[in-house]
């Protein structure tokens, strides 16, 4: 249960967090590489920026491609954990697209041999846990080098959970593995330590399985932008808005609202789905020991409105202030029957 608090104060502080500012910096590449051609098909849009994973049509399925760059300070302070986290974040991106991860490559720069070995050990451990091929990469280990790490990943999907599918009227749900703990005093929620590899994989399998059954429309993993920042990225592609009940979010016992809204969980997803499918979706996560609750509904306003008891307020108006800048509202994004996705 979340601790009661002053909602306006919390929302104001969230808008100013470094993580929220870092997501707004995406507006720069969005202005350079965003595609405004009105003749693009939905299949072509799947391969463009907007989702965390590009999806390239390949016969009767999609090839998925994503990449994560890790904060240099994190890589310096915790090289093993940074290596693991780089893989895990990529796996979440592939899963949120309705896919299954297959292989990773890495590129790192370092000046310390021991630390770089720890970094690679973390990458290898995560690959073994998630059943991925560690296919190689680029190494630069020289005195005077900066500390930097990026990991790219591939995957495959039959049915996509693209943000291009978000439409008014859909239910918004939040699925999170609460069987974990905070990492020190950070906003990172770890639910993988001591968990057998087969359980990690089984929990991830829920999303592609629901996608293939046509029971989910779209998904976004909850990233370092927290719950509301990640929700903005889910909504922005199609210019939708939403009303969210913060009290409905699944959360650990006696958790401070401000901290939980900034959570970066090792397993956490925001989902949209049609109302008739809600019971089956919740049941699928429950079987795997994952809490899934409906927290709101998509609307056409372009405004993310949040409520907590009798308190309510607008967190962001996407029509007045872009978030990442990746929006395709100028194109025909008529809601798609997931059983008829283009290939």
C-alpha positions in Angstrom: 0.0 0.0 0.0 1.3 3.4 -1.0 1.8 6.0 1.7 -0.5 9.1 1.4 1.2 12.3 0.2 0.7 15.7 -1.4 0.0 14.8 -5.0 0.9 18.2 -6.5 4.2 18.3 -4.8 5.1 14.8 -5.9 4.1 15.5 -9.6 6.1 18.7 -9.6 9.3 17.0 -8.3 8.9 14.1 -10.8 8.8 16.4 -13.8 12.3 17.8 -12.7 14.1 14.5 -12.1 17.3 13.8 -14.1 15.7 10.7 -15.6 12.7 12.7 -17.0 15.1 15.4 -18.4 17.2 12.7 -20.0 14.1 11.3 -21.9 13.3 14.8 -23.1 16.8 15.0 -24.6 15.5 12.4 -27.1 13.8 15.3 -28.9 17.1 16.1 -30.5 17.5 12.8 -32.4 13.8 12.8 -33.0 14.1 16.1 -34.9 17.0 14.7 -37.0 15.8 11.2 -37.8 12.0 11.3 -37.3 10.2 10.4 -40.5 7.2 12.5 -41.5 6.4 10.8 -44.8 2.6 10.5 -44.9 2.8 7.4 -47.2 4.5 5.1 -44.8 2.7 1.8 -44.1 2.3 0.6 -40.5 4.8 -2.2 -41.3 7.4 0.5 -42.2 6.6 2.5 -39.1 7.4 -0.6 -36.9 11.0 -0.3 -38.0 11.3 3.4 -37.1 12.0 5.1 -33.7 9.1 5.3 -31.3 9.2 1.9 -29.7 12.3 0.9 -27.7 12.7 -2.0 -30.2 12.8 -1.7 -34.0 10.7 -4.4 -35.7 11.7 -5.4 -39.2 9.2 -7.5 -41.2 10.8 -10.8 -42.3 8.5 -13.3 -43.9 5.9 -14.5 -41.4 7.6 -12.8 -38.4 9.5 -9.7 -37.2 13.2 -9.4 -36.5 13.7 -7.2 -33.4 16.7 -4.9 -32.7 17.5 -2.7 -29.7 20.4 -1.2 -27.9 21.2 0.2 -24.4 24.0 2.5 -23.3 24.8 2.5 -19.6 25.6 5.5 -17.5 29.5 5.8 -17.2 29.2 6.5 -13.4 27.2 3.2 -13.0 29.8 1.3 -15.1 32.6 2.6 -12.9 30.9 2.0 -9.6 29.4 -1.4 -10.2 30.9 -3.1 -13.3 29.4 -6.5 -12.8 25.9 -5.2 -12.1 26.2 -2.7 -15.0 27.0 -5.6 -17.4 24.0 -7.6 -16.1 21.7 -4.6 -16.2 22.6 -3.8 -19.8 21.5 -7.2 -20.9 18.4 -7.2 -18.7 17.2 -3.8 -19.9 17.5 -5.0 -23.5 15.6 -8.2 -22.7 12.8 -6.1 -21.3 12.7 -4.0 -24.4 12.4 -7.1 -26.6 9.8 -8.6 -24.3 7.7 -5.4 -24.3 7.5 -5.6 -28.0 5.9 -9.1 -27.8 9.2 -10.8 -28.7 11.7 -13.3 -27.5 15.4 -12.3 -27.2 18.0 -14.3 -29.0 21.5 -12.8 -28.9 23.6 -9.8 -27.8 26.7 -8.0 -28.7 28.6 -5.4 -26.6 30.9 -2.5 -27.1 33.0 -1.3 -24.1 35.9 1.1 -23.4 37.9 0.8 -20.2 41.3 1.4 -18.7 41.1 -1.2 -15.9 41.6 -4.8 -16.7 40.0 -6.2 -13.5 36.9 -4.0 -13.8 36.4 -4.8 -17.5 36.6 -8.5 -16.6 33.8 -8.0 -14.0 31.8 -6.1 -16.6 32.0 -8.9 -19.1 31.3 -11.5 -16.4 28.0 -9.6 -15.6 27.1 -9.7 -19.3 27.8 -13.4 -19.6 25.9 -14.2 -16.4 22.8 -12.4 -17.6 23.0 -14.1 -21.0 23.2 -17.5 -19.3 20.2 -16.6 -17.1 18.0 -15.4 -20.0 19.2 -18.0 -22.5 20.9 -15.7 -24.9 23.8 -16.1 -27.3 26.7 -13.8 -26.4 27.9 -13.2 -30.0 30.9 -10.9 -29.4 31.4 -7.2 -29.8 34.0 -4.4 -29.7 36.7 -4.1 -27.0 38.9 -1.1 -26.3 41.1 -1.6 -23.2 43.8 1.0 -23.0 45.3 3.3 -20.3 43.5 6.7 -20.4 40.3 5.3 -21.9 36.9 6.5 -20.6 34.6 4.0 -19.0 31.7 3.3 -21.4 29.4 0.4 -22.2 26.7 -0.3 -24.8 24.9 -3.6 -25.4 22.7 -4.4 -28.5 20.2 -7.2 -28.7 18.3 -9.1 -31.4 15.0 -11.0 -31.0 12.0 -12.4 -32.9 8.3 -11.8 -32.7 5.1 -13.1 -34.3 2.7 -10.4 -33.0 3.9 -7.0 -32.0 3.0 -5.0 -28.9 3.9 -1.7 -30.5 3.0 1.7 -29.1 1.5 2.3 -32.6 -1.4 0.2 -31.3 -2.4 2.4 -28.4 -5.9 3.8 -28.9 -8.7 5.5 -26.8 -10.8 3.2 -24.8 -8.1 0.6 -24.0 -7.5 -0.5 -20.4 -4.1 0.4 -19.0 -2.5 -2.2 -16.7 0.7 -2.4 -14.7 2.5 -5.7 -14.3 5.4 -5.9 -11.8 7.3 -8.6 -9.9 7.1 -7.5 -6.3 9.1 -10.4 -5.0 12.3 -8.4 -4.7 13.9 -5.5 -2.9 15.4 -2.0 -3.4 19.0 -1.8 -4.5 20.6 0.2 -1.7 19.0 3.7 -1.6 18.3 3.9 -5.3 15.1 3.7 -7.3 16.1 0.3 -8.7 13.9 -2.6 -7.7 15.7 -6.0 -8.0 13.5 -9.1 -8.5 16.1 -11.4 -10.1 18.7 -12.3 -7.4 18.5 -15.9 -6.4 15.8 -16.6 -8.9 16.3 -19.8 -11.0 16.9 -19.0 -14.7 13.8 -21.0 -15.7 11.6 -18.8 -13.5 13.1 -15.6 -15.0 12.4 -16.9 -18.5 8.9 -18.2 -17.6 7.8 -14.8 -16.3 9.1 -13.0 -19.5 7.2 -15.5 -21.7 3.9 -14.2 -20.5 4.0 -11.1 -22.8 4.8 -12.8 -26.1 2.3 -15.5 -25.3 -0.5 -13.0 -24.7 0.5 -11.1 -27.8 0.2 -14.2 -29.9 -3.2 -14.9 -28.4 -4.3 -11.3 -29.3 -5.0 -10.4 -25.7 -2.7 -7.4 -25.5 -2.5 -4.4 -27.7 0.7 -2.6 -26.7 3.3 -2.6 -24.0 6.2 -0.6 -22.6 8.8 -1.7 -20.0 9.0 0.6 -17.0 12.4 2.3 -17.5 14.5 4.8 -15.5 11.8 7.4 -16.3 9.6 5.6 -13.8 6.0 4.8 -14.1 4.6 8.1 -15.4 7.6 8.8 -17.7 7.3 5.4 -19.2 3.6 5.8 -19.6 4.1 9.1 -21.5 6.3 7.2 -24.0 3.6 4.6 -24.4 1.0 7.3 -25.2 3.1 9.7 -27.2 3.4 7.7 -30.4 -0.3 8.0 -31.2 -0.9 11.2 -29.3 -3.2 9.7 -26.7 -3.9 10.7 -23.1 -4.9 8.7 -20.1 -6.4 8.9 -16.6 -4.5 6.9 -14.0 -5.4 5.9 -10.5 -2.1 5.8 -8.5 -3.8 4.0 -5.6 -4.4 1.0 -8.0 -0.8 0.5 -8.8 0.7 -2.8 -7.6 3.4 -1.9 -5.1 5.4 -3.2 -2.1 3.9 -2.7 1.4 4.4 0.7 2.9 6.1 2.2 0.0 6.5 6.0 -0.4 4.6 7.2 -3.5 7.4 9.4 -4.8 9.9 6.6 -4.7 7.6 4.0 -6.3 6.7 6.4 -9.2 10.4 6.6 -10.0 10.9 2.9 -9.8 13.1 1.1 -12.3 12.1 -2.5 -11.8 14.0 -5.5 -13.1 10.6 -6.8 -14.2 7.9 -4.2 -14.8 5.6 -3.4 -17.8 2.8 -1.1 -18.7 0.2 -2.7 -20.9 -2.8 -1.7 -23.0 -5.6 -4.1 -23.8 -9.3 -4.3 -24.6 -11.7 -4.5 -21.7 -13.1 -8.1 -22.5 -9.5 -9.4 -22.3 -8.7 -8.1 -18.8 -9.5 -11.2 -16.7 -7.4 -13.5 -18.9 -4.5 -11.1 -18.9 -4.4 -10.7 -15.2 -4.8 -14.5 -14.7 -1.8 -15.1 -17.0 0.5 -13.0 -14.8 -0.9 -14.3 -11.6 0.0 -17.8 -12.5 3.7 -16.7 -12.8 3.6 -14.9 -9.4 3.5 -11.4 -11.0 1.1 -8.7 -9.8 -0.9 -7.2 -12.6 -3.5 -4.5 -11.9 -5.6 -2.2 -14.1 -4.6 1.3 -13.3 -6.4 3.5 -15.8 -7.7 4.0 -19.3 -6.5 5.5 -22.6 -8.4 8.5 -23.9 -8.0 10.9 -26.8 -7.0 14.0 -24.8 -3.2 13.9 -25.1 -3.1 14.7 -21.4 -1.8 12.3 -18.7 -4.1 12.9 -15.7 -3.4 11.2 -12.4 -5.6 10.6 -9.3 -4.9 9.6 -5.7 -8.0 9.4 -3.6 -9.7 12.8 -3.8 -6.6 14.5 -5.2 -6.0 14.7 -9.0 -3.9 16.7 -11.4 -2.5 16.8 -14.9 1.1 15.4 -15.1 1.8 16.2 -18.7 0.0 17.6 -21.8 1.6 16.0 -24.9 -0.1 18.5 -27.2 1.5 21.4 -25.5 4.8 19.9 -24.6 6.4 16.8 -26.4 8.2 14.3 -24.2 10.6 12.4 -26.5 9.3 14.0 -29.7 8.5 10.7 -31.5 4.9 11.0 -32.5 3.1 9.8 -35.6 -0.2 11.5 -35.0 -0.1 13.0 -38.6 -0.4 9.5 -40.0 -3.4 7.1 -40.3 -3.1 4.9 -37.2 -6.5 3.3 -37.3 -6.6 0.7 -34.5 -5.3 -2.6 -35.8 -6.7 -6.1 -35.2 -3.6 -7.9 -33.8 -4.6 -11.1 -35.6 -4.2 -9.2 -38.9 -0.8 -7.5 -38.4 1.0 -6.7 -41.6 4.0 -8.9 -42.6 
